[in-house]
Amino acid sequence: MNNDVKTKFIYDSILYYVNKIVASNNIDSENIYITKLADKISAALDRRKIQNDEFAFEEGGNLYSIFNILNGNSQSKRYDASVLYEDEKIKFAKDSVTNPSAEFYKTIKEKLSGKLENANVDMDFVNSILEILEQSMSYIPVYGAKDEKIDISVYEHIKQSIAIGSSIFEYLTEAKQLENQESLYNDPDDFYKEKVILLYSMDFSGIQSFIYGQYGKEDVLKNLRSRSFYLEILMENIIDELLKNLNLSRANLLYAGGGHAYFIFANTKNTKDLLEAFDTDIKACMQDMFGIDLYIGSGYSECSCNDLQNKPDGSYSNCFREVSAAVSQNKLSRYNAGQIIALNRGKNVDGERECKICHSSYNLNSNGVCSLCDGFAQLSRSILNREIFTVVSEKDRGILPIYKNGYLSAENIKRKEGEEYLKTNKNILIRAYSKNGVYKGKDYVKTIYVGDYHDAETLEKLVKGGVGIKRLGVLRGDIDNLGKAFVGGFEKSTQTLSKSAAFSRKLTQFFKYDINNILKNGEYKIPCFDSGVDENETRKIAIIYSGGDDVFVVGAWKDVLEFGIDLYKTLKEYTQGTLTISAGLGMYMPKYPISYMAEKTGELEDCSKKLDGKNAITLFDKDNSYHWDEFVDKVIGEKFAIISKFFSTVEDKGKSLLYNLLELFRNRDKKINLARMAYTLARMEPKGKVSEEEKDVYQIFKEKLYDWMFDDNDTKQAITAIYIYSYLIRNEEEK
């Protein structure tokens, strides 16, 4: 179909909603009934009682939390009205909220009205105003009945409506039924049964090994961050290329994060042909850039509007099962015969040398580094302070390939300098992204949010600033049973596309934006331990990766341990107890290969996942797995606190006695060890002139340690607590 016609329809659709918000006159559209039909369908997906009324904007309400009804939850928490990403505070749903002020709405309307003054019939305008709506309308509920607990925001409703509307418009255009749109709007029941929609998915394979599977020992932290961020930009750019090919806005992107993306498209021959061409093209492109290291699988399922409403029960889940099966099948037959021949033929290689970072054997420079690793090194120089990242068409101006004749630019651009740069380089500019901040110039620059907290430039510096033994802490964690929650976490009566979209957006916000705040404002401190270090210092940690549902961080081991507890507690409050996270935490010398650290920590995470109910952490080795509450309350809050209190209060108790206790607990099955424990505890009694406090502390310590030896769980917890305390008091020179 004519792209200009489709662009005009999407443009008219966005104006339909924005003009109602700012109370302006609606723009006439010859296809207004498709827009209104999409609005009606979206209202049904919202599960609102008022489904047949046209979109209306009402001031005064507070958005209910989507977590109120997730995974069997039944609460009524709401959010205070706010602008998304306006500050670093994490937005928690609360029992009591303040109604939005008139000034709040006035500011939003003025911003939207100002944007309308420079409206253009193009996708850049549509995408930019969608971004404004996301910032301003993510905590404002869409209009509903007075007794409803509306958990779908104005932004989510508009975005979903435009995605569905553009799909219906294309579907009816190809079927030559545009003239029937009014009758479809008035009597849509049969139309709701037609397979109008394609639920399309892309999925990266090889992300973990691509980020962590490098073996160089120089600038490891910078290399890791560059690889991780590059994948973020690569995926965003591929998404934008796909939408550009289909002439669609970002409204059609349902979800992106953690190497996965879902879209809403029209079920038309033209769309399927374009998707097939894109699939062939992206495979060839990824093969050319990365060989077999990275791959994108894709697939789709055909859905009706009733399917997206879960009518009949189970149809919504079936759509996701079908698309997942299609993606899996695509991955099983990755390459055609020509591509396999090309892979076997390989690239020109230098048989005598390997890249000293990734061990590949082609495109090596004079320093023995391949072109990709050299690009990552260049990217690392500006990645932390750079605010705008651009994709350009000239290879000489770029440092890394980023799909189909596009290259990630090497320029270090600040937002305040963006307007001049974008104007000067318009002839080579493909697109631009603003990291963790909104670009306020007139050109469209997509805002992306990335967990990029860091406290040092190298792994060695992170460790150097830590407490106790100088070891690197490595933590990997991800949400438990996320796929199940995404597809079936809501009751059948409420399970729709709207609920899943709202849910996934909140998780993306948590792992890509709020994660920085959790680290900047660390709360949990290991109790009853005086390290002699300023406990108000920032966490000595660097984020390597934080995606749609998982996180990988490295840093001083104590800080990483405390962050893990902060992450658990914050996620629990954020999701109102509906989601849990399991993690593994390992300790390593900074010079160990990062691929080894990632692999071993991943094994610890798997141990946590194997506990009944998951929701756990495994530390140091497989024998130290605990549910979070048990670890926080029993291991740290009880065992560690008593041990730490004794050794810090009673003088002249050396480390050898601590290690003796550890051996006694490890070998508690031997009956003689009970007698040895009694003897050891007797030796530890304070002698001479001691204070009443020391006597009391010793008495508690003696009674508790002896009791712990009679219980398996207590013994296990005590061993872990002794590990932690010994690491905290251990000096670098100790073996």
N, C-alpha and C positions, 0 to 999 in steps of 0.2 A: 504494500500500500504506500501511498504518498507520505513521506516522512513529515513534510510540512503540515499536512492535514492532521496527522496524529499529534504533532507538537502543539498545534493550535488547540486541539481538544484538551490535552493535559494542561496547557496554560489556562484555558477557560475554566477547567475544573478547580484549579488551585485558587483562581480568583473568586469562584463561587463561594468557597469557604472563607477566605480572608475578608472579602467584602461584608460577609455576614458578621464577622467578629468586630470589624471596625464600624459597623452600621453605615456602610456606604451603599450606593445603588448597585444592584447586581448587574454584571456585564451580560448582555444577551448572548446566547449560544444556540446555534441551530441543533446541537446535540445535547441539550440540557436534560432530556429525559434519561439519557444513559448515565449522566452524572447523578441524577436523583435516584436512579435505580441502584447504582453502586452505593450511594448513601444509605438506602434502605437495606441493602444486603449487609453492609458494614454494621448497621444498627442491630440487625439480627445476630451477627457474629459477636457483638458486644454483650448479647443476652440482656438487652434492656426491654422493659415492658413497653415503652413507647417506641415502636418500630416503624410506624407508617408516617410519622410526621417528618417534615424536612429538617435538615440540620438547623439547630438554633443555638446561639451562644448565650449562656446565662451566667451572670456574676454571682459570687457569694459562696460557692460550695467548696468543699475540701475533698481531695481525691482519696478514696479508700485504697488500702494496700492490696496488691494482687496476692500477697502471701497469706491474706486472711483465709483463703479458701484452697490453698495448695496442700496436697498430701494429707487430706483429712482435717486440716486446721479449721477452726471456727472462731474467728475473732472479728473485731470491728475497729481496727486501728486505722488512722488516717494520717495524711501528711500535711504539714504546714505548706501553704502556697509559697513557691519560690521560683527563681530562675535557675534552670539547670546549669551547673558548672560555674555559677557566679562566685562561689567561694569554695574552699577546700573542705568544708564541713560535710560529714556524711549525713545523708537524709534518712533518718529512721522514722518509721511509722509510730504514732503515739495514740494513747487513749484519749488525750485531750489536746485540741488544736485551736489555733486562732483563725478566725475567718479572714480571708484576704481583704485588704483595704481598697478603697476606691482609687487611691494613688497607684497601687500595684497594677490595676487594670489600665489605668490611664497611661502609664509608662509603656506597657505592652502595645496598646493600640497606637500610640504615637510612633513607635518603632515600625510597626507593620504599615501604617499609613505612609511613613517616609519611604519605605521600600517600594510601595505601589507607585510613587511619583516617578520612579525610574524603571517601570516595568517594561520588559521586552519579551517578545514571543520566542523564547528559546529555552533550552534545558538548563542553562546556567542560572537563569532567573528562577525557574521552578525549584532547582536544587538549593539555591541560596535562601529562598523564602521558606522552604521546608526546614532548613537549618535554623532559621529564626523561630519558626513554630516549635521546633524541638526544644530550643532553649527556653522559650517563654511559656509553652503550653503543656509541658510534660507533667506538671503537678496541678493542672486544672481539669476537673472531670467534665466529660461530655454531658450534655443535658439529658436528664432522665426523670423518672417519676420521683416524687418527694420521699417516698418510703424505700427507695432503692439505695443500695450501697454500691455506688458506681466506682469501679476500679479501672476503667479505661479512660485515658486522658484524651483531651481534645486533639492533641498531636497524633496519638496512635489511631484515633478514629479517622482523621483526615488522611493520614498516610495510607492506611489500609483502603480507604475509599478510592483514592486515586489509583492505587495499584489494581484494584478490582475494576474500576471504571475504564482504565486504559486497556485492560485485557478484554472486557466486554466490547468496547469500541472496535478493537481490531478483529475480534471474533465475528461481530455482526457485519463489519465491512467486508470481510472475506466471504461471508455467507450471503452478501447482498441483501441484508435485512435491516439496514439502518432506518428505512422508512417505517419499520414496525416498532420502533423504540417506545413510542407513547403507549401502545397497546401492551407491550411487555411490561412497562412500568405499572400499569393499572391492573394487570392480571399476570403476575410473574411465576405462578406455581409450576407450570410445565417447564418454563425456562430454567428454574432452579435445579431441575433434574438433569439438564444437559451438561456434558463434560466441557465446560467453557474454559476452565483454568488448567494450566500446567504448574504443578509444584516442582520446581527445578532445584537441584542441589549440586554444589561443587565441594570436593573434599581433597585436601592436600595429604599426600603420603610422603613420609621421609623427613618430617619436620624435626623430630627429636635428633636423629643422627646428623642432620644437616647443621643444627645448632651446636650440638655437643661433640660430634665425631671429628674433632680436629685435635691435632697432636702437638702443635707448637707450644713452646714453653715461654715465649716472650709475648707480652701484652695480651695475655689470655683473656682477662676481663674485658678489655676493649674489643677484642675479636668476638667474644660471645655476644656482647651487646649489639655490635654491628650486625651480626648474622641474624639475631632475633628481630631487630628493628627492620632490617631489610626485608624479612619475610612479611612483616606487617604492611610495609609500603608495596611490596610485590602483590600481595593479595588485594589491597585496596585498588591498585592500578588495574589488575585483571578484572575486578568487579566493574570498574568504570569503563574498561574497554568493551566488556560484554554488554553493558547497558547502552553504550554508544552504538554498538552494532545493531541493537534492537530498537534504538531511538526511544529509550525510556529513561525516566528519572530515578533517583535514589529511592523513591517511594516503593518501587517494585522489589527492593532488597528487603526481605523479611528479617534476616538475621545474618550476622557475620561475626565470627570469633573462634579462636582456637583452631584455625585451619579449616573451618567449615563455613558454608554459606548456603542460605535458602532464599529462593526468589518466587515471586508470583508472576507468571507470564500468561499470554493468551494461547489457548490450545488451537493453533492454526498451522497450516502447512508451511506458511512463510516463517513462522517462529521456529518450527522444528527444523527446517532447512538451515536457518541461520545458526541454530544451536549445534547442529551436526557439523557445519563448517567451522564453527568456533572450536568445537571439541578436537577436530583434526588439526586445526591451526595451533591450539594451545599445546597439544601433545608434541608437535614438531618443535615448537618454540622452547618448551621445557627441556626436551631432549637435546636441543642444540646448546642451551645454556648450562644444563646440569647433568647431562647424560642420564643415568638411571637413578641419580640421588634424590631428585624431587619429581613428583608426579601429581597431576590433578585428575582425579576421577570425577565423572559427572553422570547425571541421569535425571529422569523426570517421571512423574506419575500424572495421569489425567484425572482431574477432580471436578465435581459439580459444586455449585454454591451450597447445596444441601450437605455434601460431604464435609465442607469446611465448617458447617454448623453441627456436624456429628449426627446427621439425620440420614439413615437410622443409626442407632447406637453402634459405635465401632468403626463407622466409615471414615471418621477423621483419622484415627490411628492407622487404618489401612492405607491411607494416602502416604503417610510417612514410612510405613513398612515397604510399600512399593517403591518409593523413591530411594530408600536405603538399599533395597535389593538391586535396583538398577545401577546405582553407584558401585556396589560390590561387583556386579557382573562386568562393569566397565573396567574395573581394576584387574579382573582376572584375564582380560584380553587387552592388555595395555597398548600393544604396538601391532601395526600391520606388517606385512612382509617387507615392504620397502624400508620401514623404520628399523626393523630388526637387522636388515642388511647394513643399514647405516651405522647402527650401534656396534655391530661386529667389525665393521671397517674402522670405526673409531676416528679420532682426530689425529693430527700430526703430533707425535710425542717425541720427547727427548728421552730415549731409552736409558740413558746413563744417569739421569737425575730425577728426583721427586721433589714436589713442593714441600718445603720444610714445615709447613703448617698443616696442610690437609693430605699430603702424600700423593696428590695427583701428578701425572707425568706430562701434561701438555700446557702450552702457552706459558712457559716459565720465563721470568725476566732475569736480568743479570744477578739479582740477589737471591735467586733460587726460589722465587715465590710465584705461584700461578696468578693469572689475571684476576680471578675472583677474590682470592685472599689479599692481593694487592689493593683491590677496590675496597674491601672491608677495612683495611688499614687506613686508607684515605678517609673513609666515612667516619671512622672512630675519632678522628681528630676534631670533628665539629659536631658530632651527634648529640652530645649532652647539652650544648648551648645553642645549637641551631634551632630556629623556630619555623622556618618555611623550607620545605623540601620540594624540588621541582623535577618533573620528568621532561626531558628535552629530546629533540630529534637528532641533534648533532653528536656523533660518537665522541668527538674530540672534547666536547664540553661536559661529558659524563664520566662517571667512574665505575658504574655497574650497569649491566643490561637489566632491563625491567619490563620485558615483553614487547615484541614486535616493533622493532625500530625505535624503541624508546630507551632512554638512559637516565639513570638517577644522576642529577647534576652534582657537581663538586662544590658549587658556591655556598658559602656560609651566609644565609640571608636572615635578617631580623624582620619581624613584622612591620616595624616602623619604616623599614627600607623597602618593603615589598612592592608598593605601588610603582616606584621608579624602576625597580628591577623588572617587574612584569611588563611594564610598558616598553622598556628598552629591548626586551628579549621576546616580544610577542611572536616574532617570525619563527622561532625555534621551540616555543613553549607548547607542550602537549597538555599538561595539567599541573596543578600545584596543591600541596597539602600543608596545613598549618598544624603543628604538633602542640597539643595541650594548651591551646589558646585560640581565641577567635580572631581572625584577620578582619579588620574593619575598613579595608579599602573597597573601591567600587567593583573590582573584578571578583569573580567567584573563586574562592580558595576553600577547598573542603577541609573541615576541621576533623582531625583524628586525635583520639586520646590513647595514651600509651603509659603503662607503668614504667617509669624510668628513674625511680628513686635510686640514689647512689651516695655513698659517703667517702669513697676513695677511688683512685684511678687504677689501682692494681690489687690483686688478691693479697699480696704481701702486706700492703698498707692496711687493708681491712683487718688482717690478723694481728698486726703490730699494735693496733689500738685496742685490742680486746683484753678481757680479764682472764687471769689464770693461764692455763696451758695455751700455747700459741698454736691453735689449730683452726682450720677453716671449717665453719659449719655450712652444710649444704642441705637445703630443705626443698623437697618436692611434695606437692599436695594437689589433689583435685576433688571436686564435688562427687559425693557418692550417689550412684543411681540417677545421674542427671538425665540420661536418655529416657528412662522410665518416667521421670517427673515431667519432662518436656512433652511427651506424647500422651501420658495417662495420669498426670498428677492432679487433674481436676475431676470432679464428679462428672458423670456423663451429661447431666443436665446443664453443666456450665462449660464443658470442654469444647472450645472453638479456637479458631485461628487467632482471634483477638487476645484471648487469655494467654496463649503460648507466646505471642509476640511481646505482650507486656512483661511477662515473666523473663523472657530471654534478654530484653533490654535492661532490666534491672540487674541481671547477673553481669552483663557486659559492663555496665556502669561501675559495678563493684570491683571487677578485676582489672579494668583498664584505667579507672580514675580514682576511686576511693582507696585503692591499694596504696597509693602514694601518701595519702593522709594517715593511714594506719601506721606507716613506717615513720613519717615525720613526727607523729605525736604518740610514740609508744607509751603504753600505760602499764603493762604488766612488768613487775620486777620480782625476781626470785626473793622470797621473804627470808628474814633472819640471817642475812649475809651482808657483811660490810666489806666491800671490795676495796675501799679507799679511793675509788674513782668517782668522779662527778656523775651521779646517776641521772642527771638532767641532760647529759649529752645525747646527741642523736644516735639512732641505731647505726652501728658500723656494718652496714649491709648494702648490697647492690642487687637490684632486680635484674635477673637474666631474661626471664620470660614471665609474662602474666597475660593469659588469654581469656577465652570465653568462660572457662570453668576451672582453670588450673594455674599454678604458680610455681616458679623455680627461683630461689634466691640463694645467694652465698654471702658469707660475712663472718665476723667474729662469732664463735660458736654460741656463746652465752646470749648474745643479741639475737641470733637466729632462733634459739630456743624460746626466748621470751616473745619474739615476733610470732612464732607459731601459735602460742597461746592467745596472743592478741587477735590473730587471724581467726582462730576458732571462736572466740567469744564475740567478736564483731560480726562475723557471718551469722552466728546464732541469733543475735539481736536483729540484724538487718533482715533476715528471712523469717523472723518470728518463730524460730525453732523448726521450720519445715524442711530445711536442708542441712546436711552435715558434710564435713570434709575429712578426708583421711590423708595422712602425710607420713613421710619418712625423713629422718634427720640423721645424717652421717657426719663424721669428723675426719678431716684429712689434712695432710701436709699441703701447703699451697702449691708445691711443685708437682704434686700428683697429676697425671693426665686428667683433664676435665671429663673426658669420655668415660673414664673409669669411675669418677665420682658420680656422674649422672646415672650410670648403670647400677652401681651399688645402692645409691639412694633410691632409685626406682624399685629395687628389690625390697628395700625396707618399706616403701610405700605399699607394695603388694602384700607384705605381711599385715599391715594395718587393715587392708581391704578384706583379709581373710578372717578377721575377728567377727564374731556374731554381731550383726548390726552395724559393722564398720564404725565410722565416726571415731577414729582412733589415730594414735601416733606411735611409731616405732622408732626408737632411738638407738644409735650406735651399732646394735646387732639384733638379730631376729628374736633374741630372748627378752627384749624389752619392749613389748607391745602392750599398749594400754588404751582403753577408751579415754577420751579427753578428760572427762570429769574425774575418773579414777586417778589419772596422772596428776592433774592440778590439785585435787583435794587430798589424795592419799600419799602419793609419792613426794610431791613438793610441799604441800600444805601441812602434812603430818610427819612423815619419815624424815625428809630433808630438814624441816624446821627444827625437829628435836635434835638431830645430829649436829646441825650447824650451831644451834644454841649452846650445846654442851662444849663443843670444841672452841667456840669463840669466848665462852665465859670462864671455863676452868683452865687455869694456866698449866703450862708444862706437859701438855698431852701431844706427843709427837705424831707424825704421819704414820709411823710404823704400827702404832696401835690401831689406827684407822684401817690399815691394810690387813691387820690381823682379824679385825671384825669382818671384813669382806670375805676372807677365806673361810671363816667359821660359818657364815651364812651360805656360802657356796656349797659347803660340805655338811649341811645340817642333817642329812640322812644318817650320818655316822653318830651313833649314840654318845660316843665319847666327847663329841663336840659340844653337847649341852654342858658337860662339866667344864670343858675348856672355856665356854662362853662365860660361865659363872666366875671362873678364875680370872679371865681377862677383865671382866667388869669390876671385879674386886680390886684389881691392880690399878684401875682407872679412878678409884675413889680419891677425892682431894685429901691431901694430908696436911697436917700442921694447922696453922691459924687460917681458917677460911671463912668467908662470909656466909650468912644464911642463904643468900641467893645462890651461891655455888653449891651448897648442900642440896637445896631444892632442885636445882637443875640436874645435878648428878642423880638424885633419887628417881626423878622422872625418866631420865635417860636409861638408867639401869633396869628399871621395871619394864619399860617399853621394849627395849632390845631383847630382853629375855623372853618376853611374851611373843614377840614377832617370830621367834624361831619355831614356834609350835604351829604356825599357820603358813600354808604354801604361798598364798597371795601376799601376806605380810612380808614373808622372806623375800619374795621376788621384788616387791616394792622397795624394801630396805636396800637390796643390792643396787638397784638403779639410783636410789638417793645417794648412796655412798659414792657411786661413780661420779655423779654430778658434783658432789662436794669436793671430791678429790681432784677433779679437773679444775675446779675453781681456785683451789689453793696451790695447785702445782706450778712450779716455776719452769721456765723454758729449758734450763739445763738438766732438769730431772728426766730420767729415762723411764 
